[in-house]
Amino acid sequence: MATRIRHISTFLNQWAPPNIKLDYDNVGLLVGDPDSEVTSVLTCLDVTDEVVAEAINKNCEVIVAHHPLIFNKIGSINPTNEQGSIIYKLIKNDIGLLVAHTNLDAALDGVSFVLANILGLDNLRFLDKSYDISRKIRLVTDEEDAEAVLKILNYYSAEEAHYFEVENRQRGLKCFEAIIDKHHVASLRAGLKKEGLLKAGSFQVTELASTSQNFGMGVVGEYPEGGVGKNEFLHLVSKALNVRSIRYSGDVERIQRVAVCGGSGISLKKAAIASGTQAFVTADIKYHDYFTEKEDFLLVDVGHYESEFPIAEALKNELSDAFEDISVSVTQTVTNPMKIYVSEIEPQPIHPS
């Protein structure tokens, strides 16, 4: 069976469900026909004119990107501006655009997990799990085969599924309870309806105070016992991400536990400190955020592009494993708009008058 864009979209949605994206975001199939056949895919961080030209040259039918090309509603599509020009070329060349952004930031094995793996960290887990997506479902039914109902719940990714007999005038009623992420609720409801297990008032969904174990922001990991020294750590980060300069603040003798967040993750600084880390690696840190009241703590800014580009390689690997009949490549176009100048002459300090 030929692979189509909708098959790739379904795969990405299972890894990083669209419903866990942040409110401002725009993910999924932004351009293209879901039924278009796919033989070649290009993965990237940003969609630019150069990336589209590369996709055309490689005969790719779809681009899978991390950053959305379209955030807000657009009134027209024509080649008179940069965004319109890119969309125009995608449509004209029958190239689809799939995007996984903040939903991939929050997913297990997503952006921050990839960054943590590149830095050689072990024992990885989410830094911040305050994603309010867990739901408790309750189903009351007279179905005699309890095991069959439990199998249905498990099939739709419900966890901690159990049941008990309902003490009621009507004998034979059972109450099934389980925990499920909210993006699975609709498909579970449809599955239960198909099996004839839904009756008026018998299926309830309630929010939980606890958080999901499957989604979060940022990652914490460790180096082997003893850790690494500060300069060794900075060199390791520089080499792993291929960056020539790193902004950082603070000082620390040894680093064993590290928090990371690909992209703009400074909002997680307090969580990183609270988790007992000696270093926090992220990007887009503002001047005043470099100040920290904690001693023996390193705050490291490696750059937005540098911290997230590894996800393009991860997307390639995952798609290649899932779809053996298609060719997947990572863009060779550097889309980082920020340039770095390294002076060959030792700069002289500025002395205030």
C-alpha positions in Angstrom: 0.0 0.0 0.0 1.3 3.4 -1.0 2.2 5.8 1.8 0.1 9.0 1.8 0.4 12.3 3.7 -2.4 11.3 6.0 -0.4 8.2 7.1 2.5 10.4 8.1 0.2 12.8 9.8 -1.4 10.0 11.8 2.1 8.8 12.9 3.1 12.3 14.0 -0.2 12.7 15.9 0.4 9.5 17.8 3.8 10.7 18.8 2.8 14.3 19.5 -1.0 14.7 19.7 -2.2 18.1 18.2 -4.4 18.7 21.3 -1.4 19.1 23.6 -0.1 22.1 21.7 -0.1 25.5 23.3 -3.1 27.7 22.5 -1.3 30.1 20.3 0.2 27.4 18.1 -0.7 26.0 14.7 0.2 22.4 14.0 -0.8 19.5 11.7 -1.2 19.6 7.9 -0.9 23.3 7.1 -0.7 22.9 3.3 -1.5 20.0 1.0 -3.8 17.1 0.2 -3.9 14.4 2.9 -4.5 11.7 0.2 -1.4 12.7 -1.8 1.1 9.8 -2.3 4.5 10.2 -0.7 7.8 8.8 -1.8 10.2 11.4 -0.4 10.1 13.6 2.7 12.3 16.5 3.8 12.6 17.4 7.6 13.6 20.8 8.8 13.3 23.3 11.6 12.1 26.3 9.6 10.3 26.5 6.3 12.1 29.1 4.1 12.3 29.7 0.3 15.6 27.9 0.3 14.2 24.8 2.1 11.3 24.7 -0.4 13.7 24.9 -3.3 15.6 22.0 -1.8 12.4 20.0 -1.5 11.6 20.7 -5.1 15.1 19.7 -6.2 14.9 16.4 -4.2 11.4 15.6 -5.6 9.9 15.6 -2.1 6.1 15.5 -1.8 6.0 16.7 1.8 8.0 18.8 4.2 7.9 17.9 7.9 8.8 21.0 10.0 9.0 22.0 13.6 8.3 25.7 13.3 4.9 26.6 11.7 4.9 28.6 8.5 1.4 29.9 9.3 0.5 31.1 12.8 -2.3 33.6 12.2 -5.2 33.6 9.7 -4.1 34.9 6.3 -6.3 36.9 3.9 -4.5 36.1 0.6 -1.9 33.8 -0.9 0.3 35.3 -3.6 4.0 35.6 -4.2 4.2 39.3 -3.2 5.4 38.6 0.3 7.7 36.0 1.9 5.0 33.9 3.5 2.7 34.1 0.5 5.6 33.2 -1.8 6.5 30.1 0.1 2.9 28.9 0.3 2.4 29.6 -3.4 5.5 27.5 -4.3 4.3 24.7 -2.0 0.9 24.5 -3.7 2.3 25.0 -7.2 4.7 22.2 -6.8 2.2 19.9 -5.0 4.3 19.8 -1.8 2.5 19.2 1.5 3.6 20.8 4.8 3.2 19.0 8.1 4.1 20.8 11.4 4.7 19.4 14.9 5.7 22.3 17.2 4.7 22.8 20.8 3.0 19.4 20.8 6.4 17.9 19.9 8.1 20.1 22.6 5.8 18.4 25.1 5.9 14.9 23.9 7.9 12.0 25.3 11.1 11.6 23.2 10.4 15.1 21.8 12.6 18.1 21.4 14.1 18.3 24.9 14.7 14.5 25.1 16.6 14.7 21.8 18.7 17.6 23.2 19.4 15.7 26.4 20.5 12.6 24.5 22.9 14.6 22.4 24.4 16.0 25.6 24.9 12.4 26.8 22.6 12.6 29.8 21.1 9.4 31.3 17.9 8.6 33.4 15.8 11.1 31.5 12.4 12.4 32.7 10.2 15.5 32.3 11.3 18.6 34.2 7.8 20.1 34.3 4.7 17.8 34.2 2.1 20.4 34.9 0.2 19.6 31.7 -3.5 19.6 32.6 -4.6 16.9 30.1 -5.4 13.9 32.2 -9.1 13.0 32.6 -10.9 10.4 34.7 -13.6 8.5 32.8 -16.4 6.5 34.4 -18.6 4.1 32.5 -21.7 2.4 34.0 -22.9 -0.6 32.0 -24.7 -3.9 32.4 -22.2 -5.7 30.2 -21.5 -9.1 31.6 -18.0 -9.5 30.1 -15.9 -7.2 32.2 -12.7 -8.3 30.7 -13.9 -7.3 27.2 -14.7 -3.8 28.4 -11.3 -3.5 30.1 -9.6 -4.5 26.8 -11.5 -1.7 25.0 -10.4 0.8 27.6 -6.8 -0.3 27.3 -7.0 -0.3 23.5 -7.8 3.4 23.6 -4.8 4.1 25.9 -6.7 4.3 29.1 -4.6 3.6 32.2 -5.4 2.2 35.7 -8.6 0.7 34.3 -10.7 -1.2 36.9 -14.3 -1.9 37.8 -16.6 -2.6 40.7 -20.2 -3.9 41.1 -22.7 -1.1 41.6 -25.1 -1.6 44.5 -28.4 -0.6 43.0 -31.9 -1.8 42.6 -30.9 -3.0 39.1 -28.6 -5.9 39.5 -25.7 -6.6 37.2 -24.5 -3.0 36.8 -20.7 -2.5 36.8 -18.8 0.8 37.0 -15.6 1.0 35.1 -13.1 3.8 35.9 -9.8 4.7 34.2 -7.4 7.6 33.6 -7.0 8.8 30.0 -5.4 11.8 28.2 -8.0 14.1 26.9 -7.1 13.7 23.2 -8.1 10.0 23.5 -11.5 10.7 25.0 -13.4 11.2 21.7 -12.1 8.0 20.1 -12.8 6.1 23.2 -16.4 7.4 23.3 -16.8 6.4 19.6 -15.4 2.9 20.3 -17.8 2.4 23.3 -20.7 3.6 21.2 -19.8 1.2 18.4 -19.8 -1.7 20.9 -23.2 -0.6 22.2 -21.9 0.2 25.7 -23.1 3.8 25.9 -26.4 4.8 27.4 -27.7 8.2 28.4 -25.8 9.4 31.5 -23.6 6.3 31.7 -20.4 7.9 30.5 -18.8 10.7 32.5 -15.5 12.6 32.0 -14.0 14.7 34.8 -10.7 16.7 35.1 -8.0 15.6 37.5 -5.8 17.5 39.8 -2.9 15.2 38.9 -0.9 15.6 35.7 -0.2 13.3 32.8 2.9 11.2 32.9 3.2 11.2 29.1 3.7 14.9 28.4 5.5 17.8 29.9 8.1 20.5 29.2 11.9 20.3 29.6 13.9 17.3 30.6 16.2 16.4 33.6 19.0 13.9 33.3 22.3 12.9 34.9 25.9 12.2 34.1 27.6 9.2 35.8 28.6 9.6 39.5 31.1 12.4 39.9 29.8 14.4 37.0 31.9 16.7 34.9 33.7 20.0 35.6 32.3 23.3 34.4 34.8 23.8 31.5 34.5 20.2 30.4 30.7 20.6 30.4 30.8 23.8 28.3 33.2 22.2 25.9 30.9 19.1 25.7 27.9 21.3 24.9 29.8 23.3 22.3 31.0 20.2 20.5 27.7 18.3 20.7 25.7 21.2 19.2 28.4 22.5 16.9 28.4 26.0 18.4 31.4 28.3 18.6 30.1 30.6 21.4 27.9 30.0 24.4 26.4 32.6 26.7 26.2 31.5 30.4 26.1 32.8 33.9 26.9 31.4 37.3 29.7 29.1 38.5 29.9 25.5 39.6 32.7 23.1 40.4 31.1 19.8 39.3 27.9 19.1 37.2 26.1 15.9 37.6 22.4 16.7 37.2 21.3 18.8 34.2 18.0 20.3 33.0 17.4 21.1 29.4 14.7 22.7 27.3 15.0 23.2 23.6 14.0 26.6 22.4 12.8 29.4 24.7 12.7 27.7 28.0 13.7 30.3 30.6 10.3 30.1 32.2 11.5 26.7 33.6 14.5 28.2 35.4 12.9 27.9 38.8 11.8 24.3 38.1 15.3 23.5 37.1 16.7 25.0 40.3 14.0 23.2 42.4 14.9 19.9 40.8 18.4 20.0 42.2 20.3 20.5 38.9 23.7 22.1 38.7 23.1 23.4 35.1 20.2 24.4 32.9 20.6 24.5 29.1 18.1 26.4 27.0 17.9 29.4 24.7 16.6 33.0 24.2 17.6 34.1 27.8 17.1 37.8 28.5 19.7 39.9 30.3 17.9 40.0 33.7 17.2 36.3 33.6 20.9 35.5 33.8 20.9 36.6 37.4 20.1 33.8 39.8 20.1 33.6 43.5 21.4 30.1 43.6 25.0 29.3 44.1 26.7 26.4 42.3 24.4 26.7 39.3 25.1 27.3 35.6 22.6 28.9 33.3 23.5 28.2 29.7 22.1 29.8 26.4 23.1 27.7 23.4 20.8 29.5 20.9 17.3 28.7 19.7 18.2 27.1 16.4 21.1 25.2 17.9 19.0 23.7 20.7 16.2 22.6 18.4 17.7 21.6 15.1 18.6 18.1 16.3 14.8 17.3 16.2 15.0 17.4 12.4 17.4 14.4 12.5 15.1 12.7 15.1 12.1 13.2 12.8 14.1 11.7 9.9 15.0 8.6 12.0 11.5 8.1 13.3 9.9 8.5 9.9 12.4 6.2 8.2 11.8 3.5 10.8 8.0 3.8 10.5 7.8 4.0 6.6 10.3 1.8 4.9 9.0 2.6 1.5 9.8 6.3 1.5 13.0 8.3 1.4 13.5 10.8 4.3 16.3 13.4 4.4 17.2 16.3 6.7 17.5 19.7 5.1 21.0 20.8 4.2 19.9 24.4 4.4 20.9 26.4 7.5 17.9 28.5 8.4 19.4 30.1 11.5 18.9 33.9 11.0 21.5 34.7 13.7 25.1 35.1 12.7 28.2 35.1 15.0 31.2 37.2 14.6 34.4 35.9 16.3 37.1 38.5 16.5 40.7 37.5 15.8 41.9 40.5 17.8 41.6 40.5 21.6 38.9 43.0 22.4 39.9 45.7 24.9 37.7 46.2 28.0 35.5 49.2 28.2 36.3 51.4 31.2 33.6 53.6 32.5 34.6 57.3 32.7 
